[in-house]
Amino acid sequence: MPHLSIDPDYYRTLFDRWTNDIAMLPDFPTDLKEKLVALHFIMLAFAEGAEYSEDEIHEGIKDRNLFSVDHVQIRINLLQQGFIVRIVNESKFIYKTSKEFLEHAQWHSSIPGVM
């Protein structure tokens, strides 16, 4: 069982901190637990099991990005942490949502998208 535990209160606390200062975007988290919450929030833009082009992934990221980091860096993090997988389909990349991120932490069942 992963040693990181993510519950709704922790999630809400981070979200409040990140959205509290409207004058300045926060840095993208480096702490794994915080990074997982940030990436999870961004992933809520995508339907479970759906396939997306790279442009569609970038647009979804841009719509939910709360941080002072570009969409490409977030896409890379989404891939590295198991929120999406990249599939080669007819010489182009297709992205699909994934539940591999669940292996990195113990997520509370009331958080959307973890069950």
MODELLER restraints for C-alpha pairs under 7 A, 6 or more apart:
rsr = mdl.restraints
at = mdl.atoms
rsr.add(forms.Gaussian(group=physical.xy_distance, feature=features.Distance(at['CA:2:A'], at['CA:103:A']), mean=6.86, stdev=0.5))
rsr.add(forms.Gaussian(group=physical.xy_distance, feature=features.Distance(at['CA:2:A'], at['CA:104:A']), mean=5.98, stdev=0.5))
rsr.add(forms.Gaussian(group=physical.xy_distance, feature=features.Distance(at['CA:2:A'], at['CA:105:A']), mean=4.97, stdev=0.5))
rsr.add(forms.Gaussian(group=physical.xy_distance, feature=features.Distance(at['CA:2:A'], at['CA:106:A']), mean=5.93, stdev=0.5))
rsr.add(forms.Gaussian(group=physical.xy_distance, feature=features.Distance(at['CA:3:A'], at['CA:105:A']), mean=6.53, stdev=0.5))
rsr.add(forms.Gaussian(group=physical.xy_distance, feature=features.Distance(at['CA:4:A'], at['CA:33:A']), mean=6.68, stdev=0.5))
rsr.add(forms.Gaussian(group=physical.xy_distance, feature=features.Distance(at['CA:4:A'], at['CA:105:A']), mean=4.65, stdev=0.5))
rsr.add(forms.Gaussian(group=physical.xy_distance, feature=features.Distance(at['CA:4:A'], at['CA:106:A']), mean=5.96, stdev=0.5))
rsr.add(forms.Gaussian(group=physical.xy_distance, feature=features.Distance(at['CA:5:A'], at['CA:105:A']), mean=5.61, stdev=0.5))
rsr.add(forms.Gaussian(group=physical.xy_distance, feature=features.Distance(at['CA:5:A'], at['CA:106:A']), mean=4.65, stdev=0.5))
rsr.add(forms.Gaussian(group=physical.xy_distance, feature=features.Distance(at['CA:5:A'], at['CA:107:A']), mean=6.04, stdev=0.5))
rsr.add(forms.Gaussian(group=physical.xy_distance, feature=features.Distance(at['CA:6:A'], at['CA:105:A']), mean=6.84, stdev=0.5))
rsr.add(forms.Gaussian(group=physical.xy_distance, feature=features.Distance(at['CA:6:A'], at['CA:106:A']), mean=6.11, stdev=0.5))
rsr.add(forms.Gaussian(group=physical.xy_distance, feature=features.Distance(at['CA:6:A'], at['CA:107:A']), mean=4.89, stdev=0.5))
rsr.add(forms.Gaussian(group=physical.xy_distance, feature=features.Distance(at['CA:6:A'], at['CA:108:A']), mean=6.11, stdev=0.5))
rsr.add(forms.Gaussian(group=physical.xy_distance, feature=features.Distance(at['CA:7:A'], at['CA:107:A']), mean=6.31, stdev=0.5))
rsr.add(forms.Gaussian(group=physical.xy_distance, feature=features.Distance(at['CA:7:A'], at['CA:108:A']), mean=4.98, stdev=0.5))
rsr.add(forms.Gaussian(group=physical.xy_distance, feature=features.Distance(at['CA:8:A'], at['CA:108:A']), mean=6.99, stdev=0.5))
rsr.add(forms.Gaussian(group=physical.xy_distance, feature=features.Distance(at['CA:8:A'], at['CA:111:A']), mean=6.33, stdev=0.5))
rsr.add(forms.Gaussian(group=physical.xy_distance, feature=features.Distance(at['CA:11:A'], at['CA:37:A']), mean=6.42, stdev=0.5))
rsr.add(forms.Gaussian(group=physical.xy_distance, feature=features.Distance(at['CA:18:A'], at['CA:26:A']), mean=6.06, stdev=0.5))
rsr.add(forms.Gaussian(group=physical.xy_distance, feature=features.Distance(at['CA:25:A'], at['CA:66:A']), mean=6.44, stdev=0.5))
rsr.add(forms.Gaussian(group=physical.xy_distance, feature=features.Distance(at['CA:25:A'], at['CA:67:A']), mean=5.21, stdev=0.5))
rsr.add(forms.Gaussian(group=physical.xy_distance, feature=features.Distance(at['CA:25:A'], at['CA:68:A']), mean=5.32, stdev=0.5))
rsr.add(forms.Gaussian(group=physical.xy_distance, feature=features.Distance(at['CA:26:A'], at['CA:67:A']), mean=5.10, stdev=0.5))
rsr.add(forms.Gaussian(group=physical.xy_distance, feature=features.Distance(at['CA:26:A'], at['CA:68:A']), mean=5.90, stdev=0.5))
rsr.add(forms.Gaussian(group=physical.xy_distance, feature=features.Distance(at['CA:27:A'], at['CA:67:A']), mean=5.56, stdev=0.5))
rsr.add(forms.Gaussian(group=physical.xy_distance, feature=features.Distance(at['CA:27:A'], at['CA:68:A']), mean=5.29, stdev=0.5))
rsr.add(forms.Gaussian(group=physical.xy_distance, feature=features.Distance(at['CA:28:A'], at['CA:67:A']), mean=5.45, stdev=0.5))
rsr.add(forms.Gaussian(group=physical.xy_distance, feature=features.Distance(at['CA:28:A'], at['CA:68:A']), mean=6.49, stdev=0.5))
rsr.add(forms.Gaussian(group=physical.xy_distance, feature=features.Distance(at['CA:28:A'], at['CA:69:A']), mean=6.33, stdev=0.5))
rsr.add(forms.Gaussian(group=physical.xy_distance, feature=features.Distance(at['CA:29:A'], at['CA:35:A']), mean=5.08, stdev=0.5))
rsr.add(forms.Gaussian(group=physical.xy_distance, feature=features.Distance(at['CA:39:A'], at['CA:78:A']), mean=6.39, stdev=0.5))
rsr.add(forms.Gaussian(group=physical.xy_distance, feature=features.Distance(at['CA:42:A'], at['CA:61:A']), mean=6.07, stdev=0.5))
rsr.add(forms.Gaussian(group=physical.xy_distance, feature=features.Distance(at['CA:42:A'], at['CA:64:A']), mean=5.36, stdev=0.5))
rsr.add(forms.Gaussian(group=physical.xy_distance, feature=features.Distance(at['CA:42:A'], at['CA:65:A']), mean=6.59, stdev=0.5))
rsr.add(forms.Gaussian(group=physical.xy_distance, feature=features.Distance(at['CA:45:A'], at['CA:60:A']), mean=5.67, stdev=0.5))
rsr.add(forms.Gaussian(group=physical.xy_distance, feature=features.Distance(at['CA:48:A'], at['CA:97:A']), mean=5.81, stdev=0.5))
rsr.add(forms.Gaussian(group=physical.xy_distance, feature=features.Distance(at['CA:49:A'], at['CA:96:A']), mean=6.21, stdev=0.5))
rsr.add(forms.Gaussian(group=physical.xy_distance, feature=features.Distance(at['CA:49:A'], at['CA:97:A']), mean=5.50, stdev=0.5))
rsr.add(forms.Gaussian(group=physical.xy_distance, feature=features.Distance(at['CA:50:A'], at['CA:96:A']), mean=5.85, stdev=0.5))
rsr.add(forms.Gaussian(group=physical.xy_distance, feature=features.Distance(at['CA:50:A'], at['CA:97:A']), mean=6.57, stdev=0.5))
rsr.add(forms.Gaussian(group=physical.xy_distance, feature=features.Distance(at['CA:51:A'], at['CA:94:A']), mean=6.40, stdev=0.5))
rsr.add(forms.Gaussian(group=physical.xy_distance, feature=features.Distance(at['CA:51:A'], at['CA:95:A']), mean=5.57, stdev=0.5))
rsr.add(forms.Gaussian(group=physical.xy_distance, feature=features.Distance(at['CA:51:A'], at['CA:96:A']), mean=4.63, stdev=0.5))
rsr.add(forms.Gaussian(group=physical.xy_distance, feature=features.Distance(at['CA:52:A'], at['CA:94:A']), mean=5.72, stdev=0.5))
rsr.add(forms.Gaussian(group=physical.xy_distance, feature=features.Distance(at['CA:52:A'], at['CA:95:A']), mean=5.03, stdev=0.5))
rsr.add(forms.Gaussian(group=physical.xy_distance, feature=features.Distance(at['CA:52:A'], at['CA:96:A']), mean=6.24, stdev=0.5))
rsr.add(forms.Gaussian(group=physical.xy_distance, feature=features.Distance(at['CA:53:A'], at['CA:93:A']), mean=6.76, stdev=0.5))
rsr.add(forms.Gaussian(group=physical.xy_distance, feature=features.Distance(at['CA:53:A'], at['CA:94:A']), mean=5.14, stdev=0.5))
rsr.add(forms.Gaussian(group=physical.xy_distance, feature=features.Distance(at['CA:53:A'], at['CA:95:A']), mean=6.13, stdev=0.5))
rsr.add(forms.Gaussian(group=physical.xy_distance, feature=features.Distance(at['CA:54:A'], at['CA:93:A']), mean=6.80, stdev=0.5))
rsr.add(forms.Gaussian(group=physical.xy_distance, feature=features.Distance(at['CA:54:A'], at['CA:94:A']), mean=6.71, stdev=0.5))
rsr.add(forms.Gaussian(group=physical.xy_distance, feature=features.Distance(at['CA:54:A'], at['CA:95:A']), mean=6.83, stdev=0.5))
rsr.add(forms.Gaussian(group=physical.xy_distance, feature=features.Distance(at['CA:58:A'], at['CA:71:A']), mean=5.94, stdev=0.5))
rsr.add(forms.Gaussian(group=physical.xy_distance, feature=features.Distance(at['CA:61:A'], at['CA:71:A']), mean=5.90, stdev=0.5))
rsr.add(forms.Gaussian(group=physical.xy_distance, feature=features.Distance(at['CA:62:A'], at['CA:71:A']), mean=6.06, stdev=0.5))
rsr.add(forms.Gaussian(group=physical.xy_distance, feature=features.Distance(at['CA:78:A'], at['CA:84:A']), mean=5.81, stdev=0.5))
rsr.add(forms.Gaussian(group=physical.xy_distance, feature=features.Distance(at['CA:79:A'], at['CA:85:A']), mean=5.90, stdev=0.5))
rsr.add(forms.Gaussian(group=physical.xy_distance, feature=features.Distance(at['CA:81:A'], at['CA:101:A']), mean=5.58, stdev=0.5))
rsr.add(forms.Gaussian(group=physical.xy_distance, feature=features.Distance(at['CA:82:A'], at['CA:98:A']), mean=6.19, stdev=0.5))
rsr.add(forms.Gaussian(group=physical.xy_distance, feature=features.Distance(at['CA:82:A'], at['CA:99:A']), mean=6.69, stdev=0.5))
rsr.add(forms.Gaussian(group=physical.xy_distance, feature=features.Distance(at['CA:82:A'], at['CA:100:A']), mean=4.60, stdev=0.5))
rsr.add(forms.Gaussian(group=physical.xy_distance, feature=features.Distance(at['CA:82:A'], at['CA:101:A']), mean=4.51, stdev=0.5))
rsr.add(forms.Gaussian(group=physical.xy_distance, feature=features.Distance(at['CA:83:A'], at['CA:97:A']), mean=5.94, stdev=0.5))
rsr.add(forms.Gaussian(group=physical.xy_distance, feature=features.Distance(at['CA:83:A'], at['CA:98:A']), mean=5.01, stdev=0.5))
rsr.add(forms.Gaussian(group=physical.xy_distance, feature=features.Distance(at['CA:83:A'], at['CA:99:A']), mean=6.14, stdev=0.5))
rsr.add(forms.Gaussian(group=physical.xy_distance, feature=features.Distance(at['CA:83:A'], at['CA:100:A']), mean=6.35, stdev=0.5))
rsr.add(forms.Gaussian(group=physical.xy_distance, feature=features.Distance(at['CA:83:A'], at['CA:101:A']), mean=5.41, stdev=0.5))
rsr.add(forms.Gaussian(group=physical.xy_distance, feature=features.Distance(at['CA:84:A'], at['CA:95:A']), mean=6.38, stdev=0.5))
rsr.add(forms.Gaussian(group=physical.xy_distance, feature=features.Distance(at['CA:84:A'], at['CA:96:A']), mean=5.45, stdev=0.5))
rsr.add(forms.Gaussian(group=physical.xy_distance, feature=features.Distance(at['CA:84:A'], at['CA:97:A']), mean=4.33, stdev=0.5))
rsr.add(forms.Gaussian(group=physical.xy_distance, feature=features.Distance(at['CA:84:A'], at['CA:98:A']), mean=4.87, stdev=0.5))
rsr.add(forms.Gaussian(group=physical.xy_distance, feature=features.Distance(at['CA:85:A'], at['CA:95:A']), mean=5.64, stdev=0.5))
rsr.add(forms.Gaussian(group=physical.xy_distance, feature=features.Distance(at['CA:85:A'], at['CA:96:A']), mean=5.45, stdev=0.5))
rsr.add(forms.Gaussian(group=physical.xy_distance, feature=features.Distance(at['CA:85:A'], at['CA:97:A']), mean=6.43, stdev=0.5))
rsr.add(forms.Gaussian(group=physical.xy_distance, feature=features.Distance(at['CA:85:A'], at['CA:98:A']), mean=6.35, stdev=0.5))
rsr.add(forms.Gaussian(group=physical.xy_distance, feature=features.Distance(at['CA:86:A'], at['CA:93:A']), mean=6.28, stdev=0.5))
rsr.add(forms.Gaussian(group=physical.xy_distance, feature=features.Distance(at['CA:86:A'], at['CA:94:A']), mean=5.75, stdev=0.5))
rsr.add(forms.Gaussian(group=physical.xy_distance, feature=features.Distance(at['CA:86:A'], at['CA:95:A']), mean=4.63, stdev=0.5))
rsr.add(forms.Gaussian(group=physical.xy_distance, feature=features.Distance(at['CA:86:A'], at['CA:96:A']), mean=6.61, stdev=0.5))
rsr.add(forms.Gaussian(group=physical.xy_distance, feature=features.Distance(at['CA:87:A'], at['CA:93:A']), mean=5.63, stdev=0.5))
rsr.add(forms.Gaussian(group=physical.xy_distance, feature=features.Distance(at['CA:87:A'], at['CA:94:A']), mean=5.11, stdev=0.5))
rsr.add(forms.Gaussian(group=physical.xy_distance, feature=features.Distance(at['CA:87:A'], at['CA:95:A']), mean=6.13, stdev=0.5))
rsr.add(forms.Gaussian(group=physical.xy_distance, feature=features.Distance(at['CA:88:A'], at['CA:94:A']), mean=6.17, stdev=0.5))
rsr.add(forms.Gaussian(group=physical.xy_distance, feature=features.Distance(at['CA:107:A'], at['CA:114:A']), mean=6.78, stdev=0.5))
rsr.add(forms.Gaussian(group=physical.xy_distance, feature=features.Distance(at['CA:109:A'], at['CA:115:A']), mean=6.21, stdev=0.5))
